[in-house]
Amino acid sequence: MTRFVIISAGRSGSEFLVSLLDSHPDVMCLSEVFQEKDDNFKSYVERGYSPLDILRITYEICQNKTRGFKLLYYQARGTRDPMFGDADVWHSLIEQEDIRVIHLVRDNGLARLISLKISETTDIWHYYTERDDNPIHVKLSLDECLQNWSGCELKENKVDEDFSRHPIIKVHYNELATDPEGTTNEVQRFLGVKEHRLKSTLRKRHRHPFDYLENFNELKRHFEGTRWECFFTDNTEMK
């Protein structure tokens, strides 16, 4: 059966896509298998499993289904944490060229960073209602904007390069958010499964993320005329 991986930056709609695909009767899609805070991951490590063991086990589950999981850009990097040792999950995935890659990107780096900042502040990462009774407002510094945007751009390009020999599809956040049925139909065709109407209980909480950034105008003035000014154009995210 087909194996796949969803690769993305955080706050790019990846959990929404995971939940949609996992609602397909012939697909098993797991979330962040290599999330260090996850109880399942910690349990594997405590029992002596290496990250490569975890990768193998993940693809062995539900062998009668198309199987995949979500991997964020920073996860399962051998140099990030001593617990990973010399195991290289990314290298293993790159070597297995039959694995299909769904590269999910959020083109508006400002909206993604606002969402990330809010989630880090509230420690709420998944939303099941669009209503927000206690809106949180945040500020972003110039340095964290530049570091995040530049770093994400490098990682995005590296994924496209590293997995160029794989069957790969690039899915854009705006398309997934505004037309989930059409977008997931395309993904289902890519995975080679029968098209179903997919469902998710997750919701987009912040329809207008710019409204939650206290220093939006200050940042917009600073980045005017730069390669990042497109992030401050309302129609890039506010649909």
C-alpha positions in Angstrom: 0.0 0.0 0.0 1.0 3.6 -0.5 3.1 5.4 2.2 3.2 9.2 2.5 4.3 12.0 4.7 2.9 15.5 5.2 5.8 18.0 5.6 5.2 21.6 6.7 6.0 24.5 9.0 3.9 24.8 12.1 0.6 26.7 11.9 0.2 26.0 8.2 -3.0 23.9 8.4 -1.2 20.6 8.7 -3.4 19.3 11.6 -6.5 20.2 9.6 -5.2 18.2 6.7 -4.2 15.3 8.9 -7.7 15.1 10.4 -9.3 15.3 6.9 -7.2 12.5 5.5 -7.6 10.3 8.5 -11.4 10.5 8.0 -11.0 8.6 4.8 -11.9 4.9 5.2 -8.8 3.7 3.4 -6.3 6.1 4.9 -4.5 6.1 8.2 -2.9 9.5 8.8 -1.2 10.1 12.2 -0.2 13.5 13.6 3.2 14.5 14.9 4.9 11.1 15.4 8.1 12.8 16.3 6.7 15.4 18.7 9.0 15.1 21.8 6.2 16.1 24.2 3.9 13.4 22.9 3.2 10.5 25.3 3.5 7.9 22.6 6.8 9.2 21.4 8.2 9.4 25.0 7.0 5.8 25.6 8.8 4.6 22.5 12.1 6.3 23.6 11.8 5.0 27.2 11.5 1.5 25.8 14.7 1.9 23.8 13.2 2.5 20.3 15.3 4.7 18.0 13.6 7.3 15.7 14.2 5.0 12.8 12.4 2.2 14.7 9.5 4.6 15.2 9.5 5.5 11.5 9.4 1.8 10.6 6.6 1.0 13.1 4.5 4.0 11.9 4.5 2.6 8.3 3.7 -0.9 9.5 0.5 0.1 11.2 -2.7 -0.7 9.3 -1.0 -2.3 6.4 -4.3 -2.6 4.5 -4.5 1.2 4.4 -2.6 4.0 2.7 -0.4 5.2 5.6 1.2 8.5 6.5 2.0 11.0 9.2 2.8 14.6 9.7 6.4 15.9 10.1 7.2 19.5 10.9 10.4 21.1 9.4 12.2 21.0 12.8 11.2 17.5 13.9 13.4 14.4 14.0 16.6 16.3 13.2 19.6 14.3 14.5 21.4 17.4 15.9 18.4 18.9 17.6 18.3 16.7 20.7 20.6 14.1 22.3 17.8 11.6 22.4 18.0 11.2 18.6 21.6 10.1 18.6 22.8 9.4 15.1 19.5 8.3 13.7 18.4 10.3 10.7 14.8 10.1 9.9 15.0 12.7 7.2 17.7 10.9 5.4 15.8 7.6 5.5 12.7 9.3 4.1 14.7 10.9 1.3 16.2 7.5 0.4 12.8 5.8 0.2 11.7 7.3 -3.1 8.4 5.5 -3.2 7.1 7.5 -0.2 4.7 10.2 -1.5 5.3 13.7 -0.1 2.6 16.3 0.6 4.4 19.6 1.1 2.0 21.9 2.8 3.0 25.6 2.8 1.4 28.8 4.1 2.4 31.6 1.7 1.7 34.4 4.2 4.5 34.2 6.7 3.1 37.0 8.8 -0.3 35.3 9.4 1.5 32.0 10.1 3.8 33.7 12.7 0.9 35.5 14.4 -0.9 32.2 14.7 2.3 30.6 16.1 2.8 33.4 18.6 -0.8 33.2 19.8 -0.6 29.4 20.3 2.7 29.7 22.1 1.2 32.3 24.4 -2.0 30.4 25.1 -0.7 26.9 24.7 -3.8 26.1 22.6 -2.8 24.5 19.4 -6.1 22.9 18.1 -9.4 24.7 17.8 -12.9 23.1 17.6 -14.9 26.3 17.4 -14.5 29.5 15.4 -15.8 31.6 18.3 -13.1 33.3 20.3 -14.4 34.6 23.7 -10.9 35.6 24.9 -8.9 37.0 22.0 -5.2 37.3 22.6 -3.2 40.1 21.0 0.5 39.7 20.4 3.5 41.7 19.3 6.3 40.6 17.0 9.8 42.0 16.9 11.7 42.7 13.7 14.3 40.0 14.5 11.8 37.2 15.1 10.0 38.1 11.9 13.2 38.0 9.8 14.5 34.9 11.5 11.3 33.0 11.1 10.6 34.0 7.5 14.1 33.4 6.3 14.4 30.1 8.1 11.1 28.9 6.9 11.9 29.8 3.3 15.2 27.9 3.4 13.5 24.8 4.9 10.7 25.0 2.3 13.2 25.1 -0.6 15.3 22.3 1.0 12.3 20.0 1.2 11.5 20.6 -2.5 15.1 19.9 -3.3 15.6 16.8 -1.1 12.4 15.1 -2.2 12.6 16.0 -5.9 12.9 12.3 -6.9 9.7 11.5 -4.9 6.1 11.8 -6.0 5.4 15.2 -4.5 2.5 17.6 -4.4 2.6 21.1 -3.0 -0.6 22.2 -1.2 -1.2 25.8 -0.3 -2.9 26.8 3.0 -5.2 29.3 1.4 -6.5 26.7 -1.0 -7.0 24.2 1.8 -8.8 26.8 3.9 -11.1 28.2 1.2 -11.7 25.0 -0.8 -11.1 22.0 1.4 -13.1 19.6 -0.7 -11.4 20.5 -4.0 -8.0 20.5 -2.4 -8.4 17.2 -0.6 -9.9 15.6 -3.8 -6.6 16.5 -5.5 -4.6 15.0 -2.6 -6.7 11.8 -2.7 -6.0 11.5 -6.4 -2.3 12.0 -5.7 -2.4 9.2 -3.0 -4.3 6.9 -5.4 -7.3 6.4 -3.2 -11.0 6.6 -4.1 -12.3 10.1 -3.6 -14.5 10.6 -0.5 -16.0 13.7 1.1 -13.6 14.2 4.0 -14.6 15.7 7.4 -12.8 17.4 10.3 -13.9 18.6 13.7 -11.1 21.2 13.7 -11.8 24.8 12.9 -9.9 27.9 11.8 -10.0 30.1 14.9 -8.5 33.4 13.6 -10.2 34.5 10.4 -8.4 37.8 10.5 -5.1 37.2 12.2 -3.8 40.7 11.4 -6.3 42.1 13.9 -4.5 40.2 16.7 -1.1 41.9 16.0 -0.7 45.0 18.1 2.2 46.5 16.1 0.9 45.6 12.6 1.3 49.1 11.2 4.8 49.6 12.6 6.0 46.3 11.0 4.2 47.2 7.7 6.0 50.5 7.5 9.4 48.8 8.3 9.0 46.1 5.6 7.6 48.4 2.9 9.7 48.1 -0.2 11.3 44.8 1.0 10.7 41.3 -0.3 8.4 40.7 2.7 6.0 43.5 2.1 3.5 41.1 0.4 2.8 39.5 3.8 1.1 42.8 4.8 -1.4 42.8 2.0 -4.8 41.9 3.3 -5.9 39.9 0.3 -3.0 37.4 0.7 -4.7 35.9 3.8 -8.0 37.6 4.5 -10.4 35.7 2.3 
